[in-house]
Amino acid sequence: TDSLLGRVVVLKFMLDGAMPSDVAKRYFEREIKMAASLSHPNIVHIYDMGNEDGVPWYSMEYVEGLPLTAHMPVNEPVADRIFLMSVIEQICAALDHAHGHGMLHRDIKPDNILVTRKGVVKVADFGLAKAMDEEVSMTQSGTGLGTPLYMAPEQARNAKHVDERVDIYALGATLYHL
């Protein structure tokens, strides 16, 4: 609970992982700044950031609900077409907002889509987000970042210039999976 504002939040800490520390730190800081620059009802809100004993962190909106994967029957399509269309419409609204602010998500997939108990969709995890006008990639040459099942071919090839179509492709793959 945020002691100053009295609201439940989620804390995300940057932990040591597979990426070199400086690269991971840049991704983490970018995720915070990019997600915090967006204000839309279908995008998880970022509230605060800080550093505790050398470990960067940020707080974000707590979404009471489940990832979209929890709404997907195993080896069957989603039967509730109204739910399905509502989810897709809300993801489109979130992506339209991000794209309108010059930002690509680059990792749209069911695990990064949260659905509240009231059916409100929240796009989360801007860890691979990229500004559309960003020329320099933080990835190594030939290394595409994202989730292979939902990744556009040009993203998988780590093309220097990707645009909104990588998110639209991933949304289509998500819809197909649903």
Short mmCIF file of the C-alpha atoms (twelve columns), coordinates in Angstrom:
data_MODEL
# 
_entry.id   MODEL 
# 
loop_
_atom_site.group_PDB 
_atom_site.id 
_atom_site.type_symbol 
_atom_site.label_atom_id 
_atom_site.label_alt_id 
_atom_site.label_comp_id 
_atom_site.label_asym_id 
_atom_site.label_seq_id 
_atom_site.Cartn_x 
_atom_site.Cartn_y 
_atom_site.Cartn_z 
_atom_site.pdbx_PDB_model_num 
ATOM 1   C CA . THR A 1   0.000   0.000   0.000   1 
ATOM 2   C CA . ASP A 2   1.289   3.445   -0.929  1 
ATOM 3   C CA . SER A 3   1.553   5.029   2.512   1 
ATOM 4   C CA . LEU A 4   1.263   8.593   1.197   1 
ATOM 5   C CA . LEU A 5   -1.771  8.119   -1.022  1 
ATOM 6   C CA . GLY A 6   -3.347  5.084   0.635   1 
ATOM 7   C CA . ARG A 7   -3.766  3.026   -2.523  1 
ATOM 8   C CA . VAL A 8   -2.682  -0.469  -3.445  1 
ATOM 9   C CA . VAL A 9   0.122   -0.511  -6.002  1 
ATOM 10  C CA . VAL A 10  2.394   -3.048  -7.645  1 
ATOM 11  C CA . LEU A 11  6.138   -2.628  -7.213  1 
ATOM 12  C CA . LYS A 12  8.487   -3.766  -9.943  1 
ATOM 13  C CA . PHE A 13  12.166  -4.094  -9.163  1 
ATOM 14  C CA . MET A 14  15.027  -4.478  -11.588 1 
ATOM 15  C CA . LEU A 15  16.771  -7.691  -10.649 1 
ATOM 16  C CA . ASP A 16  19.966  -9.083  -12.125 1 
ATOM 17  C CA . GLY A 17  19.227  -11.220 -15.132 1 
ATOM 18  C CA . ALA A 18  20.538  -12.429 -18.447 1 
ATOM 19  C CA . MET A 19  21.243  -8.953  -19.838 1 
ATOM 20  C CA . PRO A 20  24.353  -7.000  -18.934 1 
ATOM 21  C CA . SER A 21  23.591  -4.667  -16.055 1 
ATOM 22  C CA . ASP A 22  23.903  -1.394  -17.994 1 
ATOM 23  C CA . VAL A 23  21.637  -2.631  -20.814 1 
ATOM 24  C CA . ALA A 24  19.066  -3.968  -18.360 1 
ATOM 25  C CA . LYS A 25  19.110  -0.681  -16.452 1 
ATOM 26  C CA . ARG A 26  18.502  1.301   -19.660 1 
ATOM 27  C CA . TYR A 27  15.555  -0.953  -20.602 1 
ATOM 28  C CA . PHE A 28  14.112  -0.641  -17.119 1 
ATOM 29  C CA . GLU A 29  14.398  3.154   -17.101 1 
ATOM 30  C CA . ARG A 30  12.916  3.348   -20.597 1 
ATOM 31  C CA . GLU A 31  9.989   1.162   -19.570 1 
ATOM 32  C CA . ILE A 32  9.241   3.496   -16.684 1 
ATOM 33  C CA . LYS A 33  9.518   6.693   -18.707 1 
ATOM 34  C CA . MET A 34  7.625   5.418   -21.736 1 
ATOM 35  C CA . ALA A 35  4.764   3.884   -19.792 1 
ATOM 36  C CA . ALA A 36  4.557   6.897   -17.466 1 
ATOM 37  C CA . SER A 37  4.192   9.228   -20.451 1 
ATOM 38  C CA . LEU A 38  0.943   7.507   -21.450 1 
ATOM 39  C CA . SER A 39  -2.365  8.248   -19.763 1 
ATOM 40  C CA . HIS A 40  -5.170  6.042   -21.030 1 
ATOM 41  C CA . PRO A 41  -7.836  3.956   -19.261 1 
ATOM 42  C CA . ASN A 42  -6.625  0.816   -21.060 1 
ATOM 43  C CA . ILE A 43  -2.945  1.183   -20.153 1 
ATOM 44  C CA . VAL A 44  -1.522  0.357   -16.714 1 
ATOM 45  C CA . HIS A 45  -0.566  3.648   -15.017 1 
ATOM 46  C CA . ILE A 46  2.894   4.291   -13.583 1 
ATOM 47  C CA . TYR A 47  2.880   6.248   -10.304 1 
ATOM 48  C CA . ASP A 48  6.384   6.583   -8.923  1 
ATOM 49  C CA . MET A 49  9.971   5.433   -9.276  1 
ATOM 50  C CA . GLY A 50  13.014  5.225   -7.072  1 
ATOM 51  C CA . ASN A 51  16.108  3.358   -6.042  1 
ATOM 52  C CA . GLU A 52  16.513  1.314   -2.883  1 
ATOM 53  C CA . ASP A 53  20.029  0.202   -1.963  1 
ATOM 54  C CA . GLY A 54  21.094  0.432   -5.602  1 
ATOM 55  C CA . VAL A 55  18.067  -1.482  -6.913  1 
ATOM 56  C CA . PRO A 56  15.828  0.606   -9.208  1 
ATOM 57  C CA . TRP A 57  12.067  0.187   -8.770  1 
ATOM 58  C CA . TYR A 58  8.773   1.720   -9.805  1 
ATOM 59  C CA . SER A 59  5.205   1.555   -8.623  1 
ATOM 60  C CA . MET A 60  2.277   1.031   -10.927 1 
ATOM 61  C CA . GLU A 61  -1.458  0.615   -10.853 1 
ATOM 62  C CA . TYR A 62  -2.679  -2.568  -9.228  1 
ATOM 63  C CA . VAL A 63  -5.102  -4.237  -11.623 1 
ATOM 64  C CA . GLU A 64  -7.559  -6.476  -9.835  1 
ATOM 65  C CA . GLY A 65  -8.108  -9.136  -12.434 1 
ATOM 66  C CA . LEU A 66  -6.341  -11.762 -14.494 1 
ATOM 67  C CA . PRO A 67  -4.179  -11.916 -17.604 1 
ATOM 68  C CA . LEU A 68  -6.048  -12.605 -20.819 1 
ATOM 69  C CA . THR A 69  -4.535  -16.103 -20.862 1 
ATOM 70  C CA . ALA A 70  -6.754  -16.991 -17.879 1 
ATOM 71  C CA . HIS A 71  -9.809  -16.341 -20.071 1 
ATOM 72  C CA . MET A 72  -8.609  -18.650 -22.843 1 
ATOM 73  C CA . PRO A 73  -9.866  -22.235 -22.845 1 
ATOM 74  C CA . VAL A 74  -7.207  -24.838 -23.636 1 
ATOM 75  C CA . ASN A 75  -7.251  -25.848 -27.321 1 
ATOM 76  C CA . GLU A 76  -10.569 -24.082 -27.933 1 
ATOM 77  C CA . PRO A 77  -11.566 -20.622 -29.124 1 
ATOM 78  C CA . VAL A 78  -13.086 -18.131 -26.700 1 
ATOM 79  C CA . ALA A 79  -16.821 -18.783 -26.935 1 
ATOM 80  C CA . ASP A 80  -18.053 -15.414 -25.637 1 
ATOM 81  C CA . ARG A 81  -17.858 -13.246 -28.782 1 
ATOM 82  C CA . ILE A 82  -19.055 -10.112 -26.964 1 
ATOM 83  C CA . PHE A 83  -16.210 -10.477 -24.451 1 
ATOM 84  C CA . LEU A 84  -13.782 -11.146 -27.298 1 
ATOM 85  C CA . MET A 85  -14.818 -8.064  -29.284 1 
ATOM 86  C CA . SER A 86  -14.732 -5.876  -26.173 1 
ATOM 87  C CA . VAL A 87  -11.195 -7.029  -25.350 1 
ATOM 88  C CA . ILE A 88  -9.945  -6.443  -28.893 1 
ATOM 89  C CA . GLU A 89  -11.603 -3.009  -29.055 1 
ATOM 90  C CA . GLN A 90  -9.960  -1.954  -25.788 1 
ATOM 91  C CA . ILE A 91  -6.520  -3.220  -26.848 1 
ATOM 92  C CA . CYS A 92  -6.943  -1.275  -30.106 1 
ATOM 93  C CA . ALA A 93  -7.794  1.873   -28.119 1 
ATOM 94  C CA . ALA A 94  -4.670  1.452   -25.969 1 
ATOM 95  C CA . LEU A 95  -2.446  0.845   -28.996 1 
ATOM 96  C CA . ASP A 96  -3.987  3.775   -30.862 1 
ATOM 97  C CA . HIS A 97  -3.143  5.994   -27.891 1 
ATOM 98  C CA . ALA A 98  0.437   4.684   -27.647 1 
ATOM 99  C CA . HIS A 99  0.961   4.958   -31.417 1 
ATOM 100 C CA . GLY A 100 -0.521  8.450   -31.370 1 
ATOM 101 C CA . HIS A 101 2.181   9.357   -28.858 1 
ATOM 102 C CA . GLY A 102 4.910   7.886   -31.078 1 
ATOM 103 C CA . MET A 103 5.364   4.683   -29.109 1 
ATOM 104 C CA . LEU A 104 5.440   1.002   -30.058 1 
ATOM 105 C CA . HIS A 105 4.749   -1.687  -27.441 1 
ATOM 106 C CA . ARG A 106 6.563   -4.531  -29.293 1 
ATOM 107 C CA . ASP A 107 5.330   -7.311  -26.988 1 
ATOM 108 C CA . ILE A 108 1.558   -7.496  -27.316 1 
ATOM 109 C CA . LYS A 109 0.437   -10.952 -26.208 1 
ATOM 110 C CA . PRO A 110 -2.233  -12.423 -23.913 1 
ATOM 111 C CA . ASP A 111 0.112   -12.428 -20.890 1 
ATOM 112 C CA . ASN A 112 0.583   -8.649  -21.205 1 
ATOM 113 C CA . ILE A 113 -3.147  -7.934  -21.356 1 
ATOM 114 C CA . LEU A 114 -4.897  -7.754  -17.992 1 
ATOM 115 C CA . VAL A 115 -8.684  -7.971  -17.681 1 
ATOM 116 C CA . THR A 116 -10.458 -6.662  -14.590 1 
ATOM 117 C CA . ARG A 117 -13.516 -8.322  -13.096 1 
ATOM 118 C CA . LYS A 118 -15.624 -5.643  -14.798 1 
ATOM 119 C CA . GLY A 119 -14.107 -6.461  -18.198 1 
ATOM 120 C CA . VAL A 120 -11.793 -3.446  -18.426 1 
ATOM 121 C CA . VAL A 121 -8.627  -4.232  -20.358 1 
ATOM 122 C CA . LYS A 122 -5.243  -2.887  -19.248 1 
ATOM 123 C CA . VAL A 123 -2.201  -3.234  -21.514 1 
ATOM 124 C CA . ALA A 124 0.873   -3.839  -19.356 1 
ATOM 125 C CA . ASP A 125 4.609   -4.387  -19.627 1 
ATOM 126 C CA . PHE A 126 6.193   -1.708  -21.766 1 
ATOM 127 C CA . GLY A 127 9.598   -3.314  -21.176 1 
ATOM 128 C CA . LEU A 128 10.263  -3.610  -24.927 1 
ATOM 129 C CA . ALA A 129 8.578   -0.358  -25.879 1 
ATOM 130 C CA . LYS A 130 10.301  1.755   -28.491 1 
ATOM 131 C CA . ALA A 131 9.799   5.287   -29.685 1 
ATOM 132 C CA . MET A 132 8.860   5.250   -33.373 1 
ATOM 133 C CA . ASP A 133 11.544  7.810   -34.187 1 
ATOM 134 C CA . GLU A 134 14.216  5.953   -32.226 1 
ATOM 135 C CA . GLU A 135 17.031  5.008   -34.573 1 
ATOM 136 C CA . VAL A 136 19.439  3.228   -32.263 1 
ATOM 137 C CA . SER A 137 18.462  -0.221  -31.105 1 
ATOM 138 C CA . MET A 138 19.513  -1.409  -27.677 1 
ATOM 139 C CA . THR A 139 19.599  -4.977  -28.939 1 
ATOM 140 C CA . GLN A 140 22.560  -6.710  -30.424 1 
ATOM 141 C CA . SER A 141 22.609  -7.092  -34.188 1 
ATOM 142 C CA . GLY A 142 20.471  -9.984  -35.346 1 
ATOM 143 C CA . THR A 143 18.685  -10.368 -32.004 1 
ATOM 144 C CA . GLY A 144 14.965  -9.684  -32.131 1 
ATOM 145 C CA . LEU A 145 13.256  -9.022  -28.817 1 
ATOM 146 C CA . GLY A 146 9.706   -10.062 -28.136 1 
ATOM 147 C CA . THR A 147 7.669   -13.240 -27.904 1 
ATOM 148 C CA . PRO A 148 8.202   -15.419 -31.003 1 
ATOM 149 C CA . LEU A 149 4.583   -16.629 -31.346 1 
ATOM 150 C CA . TYR A 150 3.347   -13.032 -31.526 1 
ATOM 151 C CA . MET A 151 6.293   -11.340 -33.212 1 
ATOM 152 C CA . ALA A 152 6.088   -9.780  -36.671 1 
ATOM 153 C CA . PRO A 153 8.705   -11.139 -39.104 1 
ATOM 154 C CA . GLU A 154 10.522  -7.804  -39.379 1 
ATOM 155 C CA . GLN A 155 10.752  -7.605  -35.604 1 
ATOM 156 C CA . ALA A 156 12.128  -11.153 -35.427 1 
ATOM 157 C CA . ARG A 157 14.773  -10.160 -38.001 1 
ATOM 158 C CA . ASN A 158 15.572  -7.108  -35.815 1 
ATOM 159 C CA . ALA A 159 14.913  -4.737  -38.712 1 
ATOM 160 C CA . LYS A 160 16.267  -1.255  -38.019 1 
ATOM 161 C CA . HIS A 161 12.930  0.393   -38.769 1 
ATOM 162 C CA . VAL A 162 9.719   -1.071  -37.405 1 
ATOM 163 C CA . ASP A 163 6.429   0.753   -37.059 1 
ATOM 164 C CA . GLU A 164 2.888   0.299   -35.754 1 
ATOM 165 C CA . ARG A 165 2.476   -2.805  -37.876 1 
ATOM 166 C CA . VAL A 166 4.510   -4.902  -35.397 1 
ATOM 167 C CA . ASP A 167 1.885   -4.228  -32.715 1 
ATOM 168 C CA . ILE A 168 -0.974  -4.796  -35.150 1 
ATOM 169 C CA . TYR A 169 0.600   -8.104  -36.227 1 
ATOM 170 C CA . ALA A 170 0.913   -9.152  -32.569 1 
ATOM 171 C CA . LEU A 171 -2.695  -8.122  -31.959 1 
ATOM 172 C CA . GLY A 172 -3.740  -10.273 -34.936 1 
ATOM 173 C CA . ALA A 173 -1.760  -13.221 -33.560 1 
ATOM 174 C CA . THR A 174 -3.439  -12.674 -30.188 1 
ATOM 175 C CA . LEU A 175 -6.876  -12.586 -31.827 1 
ATOM 176 C CA . TYR A 176 -6.040  -15.785 -33.738 1 
ATOM 177 C CA . HIS A 177 -4.941  -17.431 -30.489 1 
ATOM 178 C CA . LEU A 178 -8.192  -16.337 -28.822 1 
# 
